[in-house]
Amino acid sequence: MKNGTRRTLSAAIWYKQILDSECKVGLPANKLCLQLGMNRNTLQSTFKKLYGKSIREYQVQIRMEKALQLLETGIDVTQVAEELNYAKMSAFTNAFTAYFGFAPSALIKPVE
């Protein structure tokens, strides 16, 4: 395996670990590529080959899974949006609805 290929594979694996541990926003791929002196497109294509989705698709998946987990524990929708670093509540609601097909408010349990 070429040194550049090994480095790109290592970067993709390391970047996924960052995303897994920091689902809020994570380290931007551009910044990582600059730090490593690597082409962003190379990182993107390697990531997609390894994990079957683009970096952006994976970021959305991680954030939405975390959102669902938090909402199912009874945390308020506004708090979930803040926890996941959404600047606006509407941005969170739109992203959640687009991903799951229902609004986050559908998970709010009625008070008995």
PDB file as gemmi writes it, atoms N, CA and C in Angstrom:
CRYST1    1.000    1.000    1.000  90.00  90.00  90.00 P 1                      
ATOM      1  N   MET A   1       0.841  -1.177   0.000  1.00  0.00           N  
ATOM      2  CA  MET A   1       0.000   0.000   0.000  1.00  0.00           C  
ATOM      3  C   MET A   1       0.888   1.243   0.000  1.00  0.00           C  
ATOM      4  N   LYS A   2       0.542   2.188  -0.828  1.00  0.00           N  
ATOM      5  CA  LYS A   2       1.316   3.426  -0.907  1.00  0.00           C  
ATOM      6  C   LYS A   2       1.164   4.229   0.378  1.00  0.00           C  
ATOM      7  N   ASN A   3       2.189   5.007   0.683  1.00  0.00           N  
ATOM      8  CA  ASN A   3       2.173   5.827   1.885  1.00  0.00           C  
ATOM      9  C   ASN A   3       1.006   6.815   1.869  1.00  0.00           C  
ATOM     10  N   GLY A   4       0.747   7.451   0.716  1.00  0.00           N  
ATOM     11  CA  GLY A   4      -0.354   8.405   0.604  1.00  0.00           C  
ATOM     12  C   GLY A   4      -1.704   7.749   0.812  1.00  0.00           C  
ATOM     13  N   THR A   5      -1.863   6.530   0.300  1.00  0.00           N  
ATOM     14  CA  THR A   5      -3.113   5.794   0.466  1.00  0.00           C  
ATOM     15  C   THR A   5      -3.316   5.418   1.926  1.00  0.00           C  
ATOM     16  N   ARG A   6      -2.263   4.954   2.558  1.00  0.00           N  
ATOM     17  CA  ARG A   6      -2.335   4.589   3.976  1.00  0.00           C  
ATOM     18  C   ARG A   6      -2.706   5.812   4.814  1.00  0.00           C  
ATOM     19  N   ARG A   7      -2.099   6.944   4.480  1.00  0.00           N  
ATOM     20  CA  ARG A   7      -2.377   8.180   5.211  1.00  0.00           C  
ATOM     21  C   ARG A   7      -3.831   8.609   5.022  1.00  0.00           C  
ATOM     22  N   THR A   8      -4.344   8.472   3.803  1.00  0.00           N  
ATOM     23  CA  THR A   8      -5.728   8.836   3.525  1.00  0.00           C  
ATOM     24  C   THR A   8      -6.690   7.912   4.259  1.00  0.00           C  
ATOM     25  N   LEU A   9      -6.418   6.613   4.256  1.00  0.00           N  
ATOM     26  CA  LEU A   9      -7.247   5.660   5.003  1.00  0.00           C  
ATOM     27  C   LEU A   9      -7.239   5.983   6.491  1.00  0.00           C  
ATOM     28  N   SER A  10      -6.069   6.246   7.023  1.00  0.00           N  
ATOM     29  CA  SER A  10      -5.948   6.593   8.446  1.00  0.00           C  
ATOM     30  C   SER A  10      -6.732   7.854   8.764  1.00  0.00           C  
ATOM     31  N   ALA A  11      -6.652   8.839   7.882  1.00  0.00           N  
ATOM     32  CA  ALA A  11      -7.371  10.100   8.094  1.00  0.00           C  
ATOM     33  C   ALA A  11      -8.876   9.871   8.080  1.00  0.00           C  
ATOM     34  N   ALA A  12      -9.369   9.054   7.157  1.00  0.00           N  
ATOM     35  CA  ALA A  12     -10.805   8.778   7.072  1.00  0.00           C  
ATOM     36  C   ALA A  12     -11.295   8.055   8.324  1.00  0.00           C  
ATOM     37  N   ILE A  13     -10.531   7.078   8.783  1.00  0.00           N  
ATOM     38  CA  ILE A  13     -10.899   6.337   9.993  1.00  0.00           C  
ATOM     39  C   ILE A  13     -10.871   7.258  11.208  1.00  0.00           C  
ATOM     40  N   TRP A  14      -9.834   8.064  11.307  1.00  0.00           N  
ATOM     41  CA  TRP A  14      -9.704   9.001  12.422  1.00  0.00           C  
ATOM     42  C   TRP A  14     -10.836  10.021  12.399  1.00  0.00           C  
ATOM     43  N   TYR A  15     -11.181  10.510  11.218  1.00  0.00           N  
ATOM     44  CA  TYR A  15     -12.251  11.503  11.098  1.00  0.00           C  
ATOM     45  C   TYR A  15     -13.589  10.905  11.525  1.00  0.00           C  
ATOM     46  N   LYS A  16     -13.854   9.664  11.175  1.00  0.00           N  
ATOM     47  CA  LYS A  16     -15.093   9.009  11.611  1.00  0.00           C  
ATOM     48  C   LYS A  16     -15.131   8.909  13.130  1.00  0.00           C  
ATOM     49  N   GLN A  17     -14.007   8.600  13.743  1.00  0.00           N  
ATOM     50  CA  GLN A  17     -13.953   8.520  15.202  1.00  0.00           C  
ATOM     51  C   GLN A  17     -14.272   9.869  15.833  1.00  0.00           C  
ATOM     52  N   ILE A  18     -13.785  10.939  15.218  1.00  0.00           N  
ATOM     53  CA  ILE A  18     -14.100  12.284  15.709  1.00  0.00           C  
ATOM     54  C   ILE A  18     -15.598  12.525  15.613  1.00  0.00           C  
ATOM     55  N   LEU A  19     -16.183  12.203  14.475  1.00  0.00           N  
ATOM     56  CA  LEU A  19     -17.616  12.408  14.285  1.00  0.00           C  
ATOM     57  C   LEU A  19     -18.426  11.571  15.266  1.00  0.00           C  
ATOM     58  N   ASP A  20     -17.997  10.342  15.506  1.00  0.00           N  
ATOM     59  CA  ASP A  20     -18.705   9.471  16.439  1.00  0.00           C  
ATOM     60  C   ASP A  20     -18.669  10.010  17.865  1.00  0.00           C  
ATOM     61  N   SER A  21     -17.568  10.605  18.252  1.00  0.00           N  
ATOM     62  CA  SER A  21     -17.438  11.093  19.625  1.00  0.00           C  
ATOM     63  C   SER A  21     -17.971  12.508  19.803  1.00  0.00           C  
ATOM     64  N   GLU A  22     -18.045  13.267  18.742  1.00  0.00           N  
ATOM     65  CA  GLU A  22     -18.471  14.671  18.821  1.00  0.00           C  
ATOM     66  C   GLU A  22     -19.547  14.917  17.775  1.00  0.00           C  
ATOM     67  N   CYS A  23     -20.756  14.414  18.053  1.00  0.00           N  
ATOM     68  CA  CYS A  23     -21.805  14.464  17.036  1.00  0.00           C  
ATOM     69  C   CYS A  23     -22.390  15.854  16.829  1.00  0.00           C  
ATOM     70  N   LYS A  24     -22.068  16.790  17.675  1.00  0.00           N  
ATOM     71  CA  LYS A  24     -22.645  18.128  17.542  1.00  0.00           C  
ATOM     72  C   LYS A  24     -22.268  18.764  16.217  1.00  0.00           C  
ATOM     73  N   VAL A  25     -21.027  18.947  15.984  1.00  0.00           N  
ATOM     74  CA  VAL A  25     -20.553  19.553  14.743  1.00  0.00           C  
ATOM     75  C   VAL A  25     -19.302  18.842  14.275  1.00  0.00           C  
ATOM     76  N   GLY A  26     -18.397  18.605  15.180  1.00  0.00           N  
ATOM     77  CA  GLY A  26     -17.159  17.929  14.805  1.00  0.00           C  
ATOM     78  C   GLY A  26     -16.173  18.869  14.128  1.00  0.00           C  
ATOM     79  N   LEU A  27     -15.035  18.346  13.837  1.00  0.00           N  
ATOM     80  CA  LEU A  27     -13.988  19.085  13.147  1.00  0.00           C  
ATOM     81  C   LEU A  27     -14.349  19.161  11.671  1.00  0.00           C  
ATOM     82  N   PRO A  28     -14.440  20.368  11.103  1.00  0.00           N  
ATOM     83  CA  PRO A  28     -14.762  20.462   9.672  1.00  0.00           C  
ATOM     84  C   PRO A  28     -13.726  19.725   8.821  1.00  0.00           C  
ATOM     85  N   ALA A  29     -14.203  19.025   7.808  1.00  0.00           N  
ATOM     86  CA  ALA A  29     -13.314  18.252   6.933  1.00  0.00           C  
ATOM     87  C   ALA A  29     -12.260  19.148   6.292  1.00  0.00           C  
ATOM     88  N   ASN A  30     -12.644  20.370   5.936  1.00  0.00           N  
ATOM     89  CA  ASN A  30     -11.681  21.306   5.331  1.00  0.00           C  
ATOM     90  C   ASN A  30     -10.494  21.547   6.257  1.00  0.00           C  
ATOM     91  N   LYS A  31     -10.806  21.745   7.531  1.00  0.00           N  
ATOM     92  CA  LYS A  31      -9.758  22.028   8.514  1.00  0.00           C  
ATOM     93  C   LYS A  31      -8.833  20.825   8.681  1.00  0.00           C  
ATOM     94  N   LEU A  32      -9.425  19.645   8.753  1.00  0.00           N  
ATOM     95  CA  LEU A  32      -8.624  18.427   8.872  1.00  0.00           C  
ATOM     96  C   LEU A  32      -7.696  18.276   7.673  1.00  0.00           C  
ATOM     97  N   CYS A  33      -8.230  18.490   6.486  1.00  0.00           N  
ATOM     98  CA  CYS A  33      -7.425  18.353   5.265  1.00  0.00           C  
ATOM     99  C   CYS A  33      -6.280  19.357   5.238  1.00  0.00           C  
ATOM    100  N   LEU A  34      -6.544  20.571   5.674  1.00  0.00           N  
ATOM    101  CA  LEU A  34      -5.477  21.579   5.741  1.00  0.00           C  
ATOM    102  C   LEU A  34      -4.386  21.150   6.708  1.00  0.00           C  
ATOM    103  N   GLN A  35      -4.795  20.657   7.875  1.00  0.00           N  
ATOM    104  CA  GLN A  35      -3.829  20.229   8.885  1.00  0.00           C  
ATOM    105  C   GLN A  35      -2.973  19.068   8.386  1.00  0.00           C  
ATOM    106  N   LEU A  36      -3.577  18.186   7.595  1.00  0.00           N  
ATOM    107  CA  LEU A  36      -2.863  17.008   7.121  1.00  0.00           C  
ATOM    108  C   LEU A  36      -2.230  17.202   5.749  1.00  0.00           C  
ATOM    109  N   GLY A  37      -2.462  18.367   5.142  1.00  0.00           N  
ATOM    110  CA  GLY A  37      -1.937  18.614   3.804  1.00  0.00           C  
ATOM    111  C   GLY A  37      -2.531  17.656   2.784  1.00  0.00           C  
ATOM    112  N   MET A  38      -3.829  17.452   2.891  1.00  0.00           N  
ATOM    113  CA  MET A  38      -4.515  16.449   2.084  1.00  0.00           C  
ATOM    114  C   MET A  38      -5.630  17.100   1.271  1.00  0.00           C  
ATOM    115  N   ASN A  39      -5.934  16.535   0.129  1.00  0.00           N  
ATOM    116  CA  ASN A  39      -7.019  17.003  -0.718  1.00  0.00           C  
ATOM    117  C   ASN A  39      -8.360  16.573  -0.116  1.00  0.00           C  
ATOM    118  N   ARG A  40      -9.298  17.516  -0.006  1.00  0.00           N  
ATOM    119  CA  ARG A  40     -10.604  17.212   0.590  1.00  0.00           C  
ATOM    120  C   ARG A  40     -11.358  16.161  -0.219  1.00  0.00           C  
ATOM    121  N   ASN A  41     -11.284  16.248  -1.534  1.00  0.00           N  
ATOM    122  CA  ASN A  41     -11.987  15.273  -2.378  1.00  0.00           C  
ATOM    123  C   ASN A  41     -11.465  13.858  -2.160  1.00  0.00           C  
ATOM    124  N   THR A  42     -10.166  13.735  -1.927  1.00  0.00           N  
ATOM    125  CA  THR A  42      -9.577  12.421  -1.656  1.00  0.00           C  
ATOM    126  C   THR A  42     -10.117  11.865  -0.345  1.00  0.00           C  
ATOM    127  N   LEU A  43     -10.172  12.709   0.681  1.00  0.00           N  
ATOM    128  CA  LEU A  43     -10.731  12.277   1.964  1.00  0.00           C  
ATOM    129  C   LEU A  43     -12.193  11.884   1.791  1.00  0.00           C  
ATOM    130  N   GLN A  44     -12.960  12.715   1.075  1.00  0.00           N  
ATOM    131  CA  GLN A  44     -14.384  12.433   0.851  1.00  0.00           C  
ATOM    132  C   GLN A  44     -14.581  11.077   0.168  1.00  0.00           C  
ATOM    133  N   SER A  45     -13.849  10.841  -0.914  1.00  0.00           N  
ATOM    134  CA  SER A  45     -14.052   9.594  -1.662  1.00  0.00           C  
ATOM    135  C   SER A  45     -13.597   8.379  -0.855  1.00  0.00           C  
ATOM    136  N   THR A  46     -12.525   8.517  -0.098  1.00  0.00           N  
ATOM    137  CA  THR A  46     -12.059   7.411   0.749  1.00  0.00           C  
ATOM    138  C   THR A  46     -13.071   7.117   1.844  1.00  0.00           C  
ATOM    139  N   PHE A  47     -13.601   8.168   2.466  1.00  0.00           N  
ATOM    140  CA  PHE A  47     -14.609   8.011   3.515  1.00  0.00           C  
ATOM    141  C   PHE A  47     -15.826   7.270   2.957  1.00  0.00           C  
ATOM    142  N   LYS A  48     -16.271   7.688   1.781  1.00  0.00           N  
ATOM    143  CA  LYS A  48     -17.454   7.062   1.172  1.00  0.00           C  
ATOM    144  C   LYS A  48     -17.191   5.599   0.822  1.00  0.00           C  
ATOM    145  N   LYS A  49     -16.006   5.281   0.340  1.00  0.00           N  
ATOM    146  CA  LYS A  49     -15.664   3.884   0.035  1.00  0.00           C  
ATOM    147  C   LYS A  49     -15.665   3.032   1.300  1.00  0.00           C  
ATOM    148  N   LEU A  50     -15.146   3.587   2.385  1.00  0.00           N  
ATOM    149  CA  LEU A  50     -15.061   2.838   3.641  1.00  0.00           C  
ATOM    150  C   LEU A  50     -16.414   2.660   4.320  1.00  0.00           C  
ATOM    151  N   TYR A  51     -17.237   3.722   4.321  1.00  0.00           N  
ATOM    152  CA  TYR A  51     -18.444   3.729   5.145  1.00  0.00           C  
ATOM    153  C   TYR A  51     -19.753   3.789   4.363  1.00  0.00           C  
ATOM    154  N   GLY A  52     -19.678   3.872   3.034  1.00  0.00           N  
ATOM    155  CA  GLY A  52     -20.888   3.809   2.227  1.00  0.00           C  
ATOM    156  C   GLY A  52     -21.722   5.065   2.171  1.00  0.00           C  
ATOM    157  N   LYS A  53     -21.206   6.150   2.724  1.00  0.00           N  
ATOM    158  CA  LYS A  53     -21.913   7.430   2.652  1.00  0.00           C  
ATOM    159  C   LYS A  53     -20.911   8.559   2.738  1.00  0.00           C  
ATOM    160  N   SER A  54     -21.346   9.719   2.281  1.00  0.00           N  
ATOM    161  CA  SER A  54     -20.459  10.880   2.322  1.00  0.00           C  
ATOM    162  C   SER A  54     -20.261  11.331   3.765  1.00  0.00           C  
ATOM    163  N   ILE A  55     -19.264  12.155   3.971  1.00  0.00           N  
ATOM    164  CA  ILE A  55     -19.021  12.704   5.305  1.00  0.00           C  
ATOM    165  C   ILE A  55     -20.256  13.450   5.784  1.00  0.00           C  
ATOM    166  N   ARG A  56     -20.834  14.262   4.923  1.00  0.00           N  
ATOM    167  CA  ARG A  56     -22.023  15.046   5.296  1.00  0.00           C  
ATOM    168  C   ARG A  56     -23.188  14.132   5.662  1.00  0.00           C  
ATOM    169  N   GLU A  57     -23.428  13.099   4.860  1.00  0.00           N  
ATOM    170  CA  GLU A  57     -24.513  12.160   5.161  1.00  0.00           C  
ATOM    171  C   GLU A  57     -24.274  11.485   6.509  1.00  0.00           C  
ATOM    172  N   TYR A  58     -23.027  11.147   6.782  1.00  0.00           N  
ATOM    173  CA  TYR A  58     -22.701  10.505   8.055  1.00  0.00           C  
ATOM    174  C   TYR A  58     -22.897  11.470   9.224  1.00  0.00           C  
ATOM    175  N   GLN A  59     -22.499  12.729   9.041  1.00  0.00           N  
ATOM    176  CA  GLN A  59     -22.697  13.732  10.084  1.00  0.00           C  
ATOM    177  C   GLN A  59     -24.179  13.888  10.410  1.00  0.00           C  
ATOM    178  N   VAL A  60     -25.003  13.963   9.378  1.00  0.00           N  
ATOM    179  CA  VAL A  60     -26.447  14.099   9.585  1.00  0.00           C  
ATOM    180  C   VAL A  60     -26.983  12.876  10.320  1.00  0.00           C  
ATOM    181  N   GLN A  61     -26.570  11.693   9.906  1.00  0.00           N  
ATOM    182  CA  GLN A  61     -27.020  10.462  10.562  1.00  0.00           C  
ATOM    183  C   GLN A  61     -26.681  10.469  12.047  1.00  0.00           C  
ATOM    184  N   ILE A  62     -25.453  10.806  12.374  1.00  0.00           N  
ATOM    185  CA  ILE A  62     -25.014  10.821  13.772  1.00  0.00           C  
ATOM    186  C   ILE A  62     -25.830  11.825  14.588  1.00  0.00           C  
ATOM    187  N   ARG A  63     -26.007  13.025  14.045  1.00  0.00           N  
ATOM    188  CA  ARG A  63     -26.764  14.058  14.761  1.00  0.00           C  
ATOM    189  C   ARG A  63     -28.218  13.645  14.961  1.00  0.00           C  
ATOM    190  N   MET A  64     -28.827  13.064  13.936  1.00  0.00           N  
ATOM    191  CA  MET A  64     -30.234  12.674  14.034  1.00  0.00           C  
ATOM    192  C   MET A  64     -30.423  11.499  14.989  1.00  0.00           C  
ATOM    193  N   GLU A  65     -29.509  10.550  14.981  1.00  0.00           N  
ATOM    194  CA  GLU A  65     -29.590   9.444  15.937  1.00  0.00           C  
ATOM    195  C   GLU A  65     -29.475   9.962  17.367  1.00  0.00           C  
ATOM    196  N   LYS A  66     -28.575  10.911  17.590  1.00  0.00           N  
ATOM    197  CA  LYS A  66     -28.418  11.513  18.916  1.00  0.00           C  
ATOM    198  C   LYS A  66     -29.672  12.290  19.292  1.00  0.00           C  
ATOM    199  N   ALA A  67     -30.241  13.036  18.337  1.00  0.00           N  
ATOM    200  CA  ALA A  67     -31.466  13.795  18.597  1.00  0.00           C  
ATOM    201  C   ALA A  67     -32.593  12.858  19.016  1.00  0.00           C  
ATOM    202  N   LEU A  68     -32.766  11.775  18.286  1.00  0.00           N  
ATOM    203  CA  LEU A  68     -33.816  10.811  18.604  1.00  0.00           C  
ATOM    204  C   LEU A  68     -33.602  10.221  19.993  1.00  0.00           C  
ATOM    205  N   GLN A  69     -32.379   9.867  20.294  1.00  0.00           N  
ATOM    206  CA  GLN A  69     -32.047   9.305  21.607  1.00  0.00           C  
ATOM    207  C   GLN A  69     -32.409  10.293  22.720  1.00  0.00           C  
ATOM    208  N   LEU A  70     -32.034  11.554  22.553  1.00  0.00           N  
ATOM    209  CA  LEU A  70     -32.324  12.565  23.570  1.00  0.00           C  
ATOM    210  C   LEU A  70     -33.823  12.809  23.708  1.00  0.00           C  
ATOM    211  N   LEU A  71     -34.517  12.904  22.585  1.00  0.00           N  
ATOM    212  CA  LEU A  71     -35.963  13.144  22.623  1.00  0.00           C  
ATOM    213  C   LEU A  71     -36.701  11.986  23.282  1.00  0.00           C  
ATOM    214  N   GLU A  72     -36.249  10.775  23.037  1.00  0.00           N  
ATOM    215  CA  GLU A  72     -36.900   9.604  23.632  1.00  0.00           C  
ATOM    216  C   GLU A  72     -36.696   9.519  25.139  1.00  0.00           C  
ATOM    217  N   THR A  73     -35.703  10.233  25.660  1.00  0.00           N  
ATOM    218  CA  THR A  73     -35.504  10.263  27.109  1.00  0.00           C  
ATOM    219  C   THR A  73     -36.296  11.390  27.758  1.00  0.00           C  
ATOM    220  N   GLY A  74     -37.046  12.154  26.943  1.00  0.00           N  
ATOM    221  CA  GLY A  74     -37.903  13.201  27.478  1.00  0.00           C  
ATOM    222  C   GLY A  74     -37.297  14.589  27.495  1.00  0.00           C  
ATOM    223  N   ILE A  75     -36.135  14.751  26.920  1.00  0.00           N  
ATOM    224  CA  ILE A  75     -35.517  16.079  26.867  1.00  0.00           C  
ATOM    225  C   ILE A  75     -36.301  16.949  25.900  1.00  0.00           C  
ATOM    226  N   ASP A  76     -36.510  18.188  26.280  1.00  0.00           N  
ATOM    227  CA  ASP A  76     -37.266  19.162  25.503  1.00  0.00           C  
ATOM    228  C   ASP A  76     -36.631  19.387  24.128  1.00  0.00           C  
ATOM    229  N   VAL A  77     -37.484  19.596  23.115  1.00  0.00           N  
ATOM    230  CA  VAL A  77     -37.020  19.790  21.738  1.00  0.00           C  
ATOM    231  C   VAL A  77     -36.034  20.952  21.647  1.00  0.00           C  
ATOM    232  N   THR A  78     -36.316  22.037  22.341  1.00  0.00           N  
ATOM    233  CA  THR A  78     -35.426  23.202  22.318  1.00  0.00           C  
ATOM    234  C   THR A  78     -34.056  22.850  22.881  1.00  0.00           C  
ATOM    235  N   GLN A  79     -34.039  22.102  23.967  1.00  0.00           N  
ATOM    236  CA  GLN A  79     -32.769  21.691  24.571  1.00  0.00           C  
ATOM    237  C   GLN A  79     -31.978  20.770  23.643  1.00  0.00           C  
ATOM    238  N   VAL A  80     -32.673  19.895  22.939  1.00  0.00           N  
ATOM    239  CA  VAL A  80     -32.005  18.989  22.002  1.00  0.00           C  
ATOM    240  C   VAL A  80     -31.362  19.798  20.878  1.00  0.00           C  
ATOM    241  N   ALA A  81     -32.103  20.761  20.343  1.00  0.00           N  
ATOM    242  CA  ALA A  81     -31.566  21.617  19.272  1.00  0.00           C  
ATOM    243  C   ALA A  81     -30.315  22.343  19.749  1.00  0.00           C  
ATOM    244  N   GLU A  82     -30.359  22.862  20.973  1.00  0.00           N  
ATOM    245  CA  GLU A  82     -29.196  23.560  21.537  1.00  0.00           C  
ATOM    246  C   GLU A  82     -28.033  22.593  21.763  1.00  0.00           C  
ATOM    247  N   GLU A  83     -28.332  21.426  22.294  1.00  0.00           N  
ATOM    248  CA  GLU A  83     -27.298  20.414  22.576  1.00  0.00           C  
ATOM    249  C   GLU A  83     -26.546  20.016  21.304  1.00  0.00           C  
ATOM    250  N   LEU A  84     -27.255  19.989  20.192  1.00  0.00           N  
ATOM    251  CA  LEU A  84     -26.653  19.582  18.921  1.00  0.00           C  
ATOM    252  C   LEU A  84     -26.169  20.772  18.099  1.00  0.00           C  
ATOM    253  N   ASN A  85     -26.100  21.930  18.746  1.00  0.00           N  
ATOM    254  CA  ASN A  85     -25.546  23.160  18.152  1.00  0.00           C  
ATOM    255  C   ASN A  85     -26.294  23.673  16.928  1.00  0.00           C  
ATOM    256  N   TYR A  86     -27.601  23.538  16.919  1.00  0.00           N  
ATOM    257  CA  TYR A  86     -28.389  24.166  15.858  1.00  0.00           C  
ATOM    258  C   TYR A  86     -28.601  25.620  16.246  1.00  0.00           C  
ATOM    259  N   ALA A  87     -28.306  26.526  15.340  1.00  0.00           N  
ATOM    260  CA  ALA A  87     -28.434  27.958  15.609  1.00  0.00           C  
ATOM    261  C   ALA A  87     -29.900  28.359  15.755  1.00  0.00           C  
ATOM    262  N   LYS A  88     -30.773  27.690  15.018  1.00  0.00           N  
ATOM    263  CA  LYS A  88     -32.202  28.010  15.064  1.00  0.00           C  
ATOM    264  C   LYS A  88     -33.007  26.736  15.280  1.00  0.00           C  
ATOM    265  N   MET A  89     -34.050  26.877  16.055  1.00  0.00           N  
ATOM    266  CA  MET A  89     -34.950  25.759  16.318  1.00  0.00           C  
ATOM    267  C   MET A  89     -35.551  25.242  15.012  1.00  0.00           C  
ATOM    268  N   SER A  90     -35.893  26.149  14.111  1.00  0.00           N  
ATOM    269  CA  SER A  90     -36.504  25.745  12.837  1.00  0.00           C  
ATOM    270  C   SER A  90     -35.537  24.896  12.005  1.00  0.00           C  
ATOM    271  N   ALA A  91     -34.256  25.189  12.070  1.00  0.00           N  
ATOM    272  CA  ALA A  91     -33.264  24.396  11.330  1.00  0.00           C  
ATOM    273  C   ALA A  91     -33.233  22.965  11.864  1.00  0.00           C  
ATOM    274  N   PHE A  92     -33.293  22.827  13.186  1.00  0.00           N  
ATOM    275  CA  PHE A  92     -33.318  21.497  13.784  1.00  0.00           C  
ATOM    276  C   PHE A  92     -34.595  20.754  13.397  1.00  0.00           C  
ATOM    277  N   THR A  93     -35.737  21.419  13.540  1.00  0.00           N  
ATOM    278  CA  THR A  93     -37.021  20.794  13.216  1.00  0.00           C  
ATOM    279  C   THR A  93     -37.063  20.347  11.758  1.00  0.00           C  
ATOM    280  N   ASN A  94     -36.595  21.198  10.860  1.00  0.00           N  
ATOM    281  CA  ASN A  94     -36.583  20.853   9.435  1.00  0.00           C  
ATOM    282  C   ASN A  94     -35.662  19.668   9.149  1.00  0.00           C  
ATOM    283  N   ALA A  95     -34.475  19.666   9.752  1.00  0.00           N  
ATOM    284  CA  ALA A  95     -33.527  18.569   9.542  1.00  0.00           C  
ATOM    285  C   ALA A  95     -34.089  17.255  10.088  1.00  0.00           C  
ATOM    286  N   PHE A  96     -34.664  17.309  11.271  1.00  0.00           N  
ATOM    287  CA  PHE A  96     -35.232  16.116  11.902  1.00  0.00           C  
ATOM    288  C   PHE A  96     -36.378  15.562  11.062  1.00  0.00           C  
ATOM    289  N   THR A  97     -37.276  16.451  10.645  1.00  0.00           N  
ATOM    290  CA  THR A  97     -38.432  16.042   9.847  1.00  0.00           C  
ATOM    291  C   THR A  97     -38.000  15.454   8.506  1.00  0.00           C  
ATOM    292  N   ALA A  98     -37.018  16.067   7.871  1.00  0.00           N  
ATOM    293  CA  ALA A  98     -36.518  15.554   6.589  1.00  0.00           C  
ATOM    294  C   ALA A  98     -35.898  14.170   6.766  1.00  0.00           C  
ATOM    295  N   TYR A  99     -35.227  13.950   7.877  1.00  0.00           N  
ATOM    296  CA  TYR A  99     -34.533  12.681   8.102  1.00  0.00           C  
ATOM    297  C   TYR A  99     -35.500  11.557   8.492  1.00  0.00           C  
ATOM    298  N   PHE A 100     -36.397  11.836   9.444  1.00  0.00           N  
ATOM    299  CA  PHE A 100     -37.268  10.789   9.979  1.00  0.00           C  
ATOM    300  C   PHE A 100     -38.661  10.743   9.357  1.00  0.00           C  
ATOM    301  N   GLY A 101     -39.096  11.851   8.751  1.00  0.00           N  
ATOM    302  CA  GLY A 101     -40.434  11.881   8.161  1.00  0.00           C  
ATOM    303  C   GLY A 101     -41.520  12.314   9.127  1.00  0.00           C  
ATOM    304  N   PHE A 102     -41.137  12.738  10.316  1.00  0.00           N  
ATOM    305  CA  PHE A 102     -42.084  13.293  11.283  1.00  0.00           C  
ATOM    306  C   PHE A 102     -41.358  14.327  12.128  1.00  0.00           C  
ATOM    307  N   ALA A 103     -42.129  15.243  12.696  1.00  0.00           N  
ATOM    308  CA  ALA A 103     -41.546  16.332  13.481  1.00  0.00           C  
ATOM    309  C   ALA A 103     -41.076  15.818  14.840  1.00  0.00           C  
ATOM    310  N   PRO A 104     -40.061  16.453  15.416  1.00  0.00           N  
ATOM    311  CA  PRO A 104     -39.596  16.027  16.741  1.00  0.00           C  
ATOM    312  C   PRO A 104     -40.683  16.156  17.806  1.00  0.00           C  
ATOM    313  N   SER A 105     -41.607  17.079  17.615  1.00  0.00           N  
ATOM    314  CA  SER A 105     -42.695  17.267  18.584  1.00  0.00           C  
ATOM    315  C   SER A 105     -43.592  16.033  18.669  1.00  0.00           C  
ATOM    316  N   ALA A 106     -43.572  15.174  17.656  1.00  0.00           N  
ATOM    317  CA  ALA A 106     -44.375  13.947  17.686  1.00  0.00           C  
ATOM    318  C   ALA A 106     -43.903  12.994  18.782  1.00  0.00           C  
ATOM    319  N   LEU A 107     -42.702  13.193  19.272  1.00  0.00           N  
ATOM    320  CA  LEU A 107     -42.158  12.323  20.320  1.00  0.00           C  
ATOM    321  C   LEU A 107     -42.450  12.826  21.730  1.00  0.00           C  
ATOM    322  N   ILE A 108     -43.051  14.004  21.817  1.00  0.00           N  
ATOM    323  CA  ILE A 108     -43.366  14.557  23.135  1.00  0.00           C  
ATOM    324  C   ILE A 108     -44.515  13.761  23.732  1.00  0.00           C  
ATOM    325  N   LYS A 109     -44.281  13.269  24.928  1.00  0.00           N  
ATOM    326  CA  LYS A 109     -45.296  12.470  25.607  1.00  0.00           C  
ATOM    327  C   LYS A 109     -46.288  13.399  26.299  1.00  0.00           C  
ATOM    328  N   PRO A 110     -47.589  13.105  26.171  1.00  0.00           N  
ATOM    329  CA  PRO A 110     -48.582  13.954  26.831  1.00  0.00           C  
ATOM    330  C   PRO A 110     -48.454  13.854  28.354  1.00  0.00           C  
ATOM    331  N   VAL A 111     -48.698  14.967  29.019  1.00  0.00           N  
ATOM    332  CA  VAL A 111     -48.650  15.005  30.479  1.00  0.00           C  
ATOM    333  C   VAL A 111     -49.920  14.366  31.007  1.00  0.00           C  
ATOM    334  N   GLU A 112     -49.747  13.452  31.937  1.00  0.00           N  
ATOM    335  CA  GLU A 112     -50.917  12.759  32.501  1.00  0.00           C  
ATOM    336  C   GLU A 112     -51.300  13.336  33.820  1.00  0.00           C  
TER     337      GLU A 112                                                      
END                                                                             
